[in-house]
Amino acid sequence: MDGKIAAGRWPALALTLAAFAFGLLAAAPARAAVVELSATGAYSKAKFDDYDTTQRRYTGSIDFKFTSVSALQFEYTDSQTKANSLVDAGIIDPNYITKAETYRDKIYSFNWVQNLVPSSWILQPYFVIGGGKIRRYRSIEYPALKLKYEARQSETTGVGGVGVRLFFLKNLALKGELKTYVPKFRYSQWRDNQMMSVGFSWLF
């Protein structure tokens, strides 16, 4: 008799599971409508005996979450690196003059952002992968010689990185990212253009 009672409960259990699954599917459009706006920045400075560099990076992005842990991201980055060094311009005797280099990059990219933990967690690590276009302005100047060389180039670039969000309010998080931009998707050269940035994210 117990067996018959248990067997009679299976339709109700199946119906309950089906209703739960339907509820999850019905909730998906609400999660897919979530938008995340982010702004991050970075600044570094280094100085040696005959060489000094200054680097800064500003990034703004908008993410469209199609699931609670996955998003498509549109990103814009403005990066600038300045380097001054002493070079020997003498033919016979040493004659050290200043060489000033400037690199200005504007990067437009379309990326995939994937959380590594559920969206309900306060601490959310994630990774980013994508690609886009980089427009670079480069100048080399020798002030003592009144010489200046300028060049511009535009090419495809790969984007990759890891980051973490720390939510201190329901819709506001502190954000840290280690991201690299690699011309022509040469990810083996990721160390050439990587930088750590910090900022904020707003979820709507």
N, C-alpha and C positions, 0 to 999 in steps of 0.2 A: 504493500500500500504506500509506503514511503517513496518507493521508486516511482510510482505513478504520480505522486504529488510533485516530486522533483522534475519529472518529465513535463508536467503541465506548466511548470514555471518557465521553461525555455522560451516559449513565444513572447512572454512578457519581458524576459531579459533581453532577447534579441531586439524587441521593439524599443527598449530603453537605450540600448547601444546605438541603434539606428538614429534615434532622436538626438543622442549626444553627438554623433558624427555629423548629422545635419546641422546642429547648432554651431559646430566648429567651422563648417563650410560657410554658413551664413554670416559668421563673424569675420571671415577673411576680407570682404570688401572694406570694412571699417578700418582694419589694420593697414590695408593697402593705401588708404587715403592719407596716412601719416606722412608729414613732410618735415624734414630736418634741415635747419639752416645753421651753417657753421662759419666761424671766422677764427683763423689762427695766424700766429706770427712767430718769427724767430730772428734773433740777432746774435752775432758773434764777432769777436775781435781778437786778433793775435798779433804780437809784435816780437820780433827777434832783432838781432844786431843790425842786419842789413835788409830786413824784409818785414813788412807788416800788411795785414789783410783785414778788411771789414766786410762782413756779409750780412744781408738781411733778406727775409722772405715773408711775404704776405699772401695768404690764401683765403679765398671765399668759396663756399660750395653750397649746393642745394641737393638734398637726397630725396628721392621718391621711393618709399618703402612699399614693395609689392607683397612682402610677408613681414612678420614681426621681427625677423632677423636678417633680411636681405633687402638691398636697396640698389637703385641705379642713381649714379651721382654725376652731376655736371659741376665742373670745377674750373676756377681761374686762379692762376698763381703768378705773382710778380716777384721776381728774384733779382738781386743785384749783388755783385761781388767786385770789390775794389782791392787792388794789390799794388803796393809800391815797393820797389827793390832797387838796390844799387848795382849797376853793371859797369864793366870796364869798357870805355869807349876809346881808350888810347891805342895807338898803333905800335909805339915802342915803349913809352913810359905809361904806367897805369894812370888812368884818368876816369875816376868813378863819377857817374852821373845817375840821376834818378830815372827809372822807367816806371811809368804809371799805366796800369791796365785796368779796364772796366768791362765787365760782362753784365748785360741787362737782358734778362729772359722774361718773356711773356708766354705762359703756357695755358692752353685750352684743352681740356681732356674730358672724356666720358668714361666713367669707372664703375666697377662692381664693388660694392661694400658688403662684407659678410660678417655678421656677428658670430662669435665662437661660443656664446652662452645665451640663454633665454633673455628676452627683452625686459623681463621683470627684475633682473638682477641690478643691484646698485652699481657694481663694477662690471663693465662690459668691454672685454677685449675684442678686437676685430682686425680683419686684414682688408687691403684695397689692391685691386689689380685693374689695369685699363690702359688707355692710350689716347693720343690726340696729336696736337700740333704745337711745336715750340718755335717762337720767333726770337732770334738772338741778335743783339746789337753788341759789337765788340769794338773797343778802341784801345790803341797803344800809343802812348805819348812820351816824348823825350823833351821835357820843358827847356832844358839847357840848350838843346839844339833846335828848338822850335819846329820839331817834327811830330806829325800825328798821322796815324793810320786808322781808318775806320772801315768796318765791314758789317754787313747784315746777311743773315741767312735764315731760312725757314725750312723745317723738315719735320717728319713724324717723330714721335717720342713715345716710349713706353712709360707707364706709371706703376709703381709698386710701393707697398708700405704696410706697416702695422701700426695700430693705435689702441687707445683705451679711453673710454668715457667713464667719468665718475659723477653720478647723479647726486647733487645735494639738494635739489628741488625736483618735483615730479616731472617737469618739462625742461629743466635746465641742468646742463652737465658741464663739468670741466673736462677738457679734451686735450690729449697729448698724442702726437703722431711722429713717427720716424718714416719719412717718405723720400723716395728718389725718383728722378726723372732721367731717363736714359735715351739719348737720341738713337733713332733707327731700331728701337727695341733691343738694344744690346745690353741685356740684363747682367752680363758678366762684368760690366763696368759700373755697377750700381754705386760703388763707393765714391765715384767721381763727382756726384751731384746729390748727395744725401744730406739731410739736415733734420734736426729735431725741432718741432714747432709745438706751441701750446696755445690754447684759446678756449672758446665756449661753443656749445651746441644748444639750439632751441628746437624743441619738438612741438609740432602743431597737429 
